[in-house]
Amino acid sequence: MTSKDIKNRIKTRDLTLLVIFLALVAWIRPTFHQSYGSDQSINQTSLDKTQSTATITGLDASHFQGEIDWNTVNHDGFKFAFVKATQGTDFTDPRYQENIDALKTTSLLFGSYHFFDPSQDALQQAKFFLQVTGKKHNLPPVLDVEITAGVDKATIQQNVLQWLTFVEKEISCTPIIYTSTDYWNQNLGDKFNRFPLWIADYTTSLQRPSGVDQWLFWQNTNQAKIDGVTTLVDHDIFNGNAEKLASATCGLNP
């Protein structure tokens, strides 16, 4: 074989290897993009999965999420869930009872929340919430406070406190306040420090409200993709271990 033949064979081999390499790249790239991609919600899912291995995680949902496969959620490593029960003085979430019935078949700890309207009668809202939920939760009830509805700060504080103290007395369990850092700073504040706090703060590092040393739950995104839920959903982190979560229950028997 001449040196020219050898050079030609080497060129042919190199060209063949290049074609194979390019074919592999073309096959791998779409697979990688579909699995991880650049979509924020997909990246958030990867973050959530990582957090699930290191912390106690859960989710909260309402009828906006449609039908949820709670057994799939349960088996995917989540430990707790909150579902919307009521809003104002007369709205019951259409999927509340369905969610509660399904959650009872899992090992998830769960609770119910009320979306608070500061412009409506606080006592009527509290009574309506308890009328719908009774004791259908083992985690404490939650008051979701995130709108002002045109009401001034002093009235918001008065109404929120009335709801919390009435529910606490009726079921002998201290409710949780759900709110954002900004809302707490602008409308609530120190007089509510004795109530457990669930903070909505969509950052990679929790920004606690002014004067707050302790928090119970952190809603770190509303864009999570979770198996068993067909839409984007709120993702939450518990501030503690499994034993602390179990001790945070109301001792109720839903």
Disulfide bonds with the S-S distance in Angstrom:
Cys173-Cys250 1.64
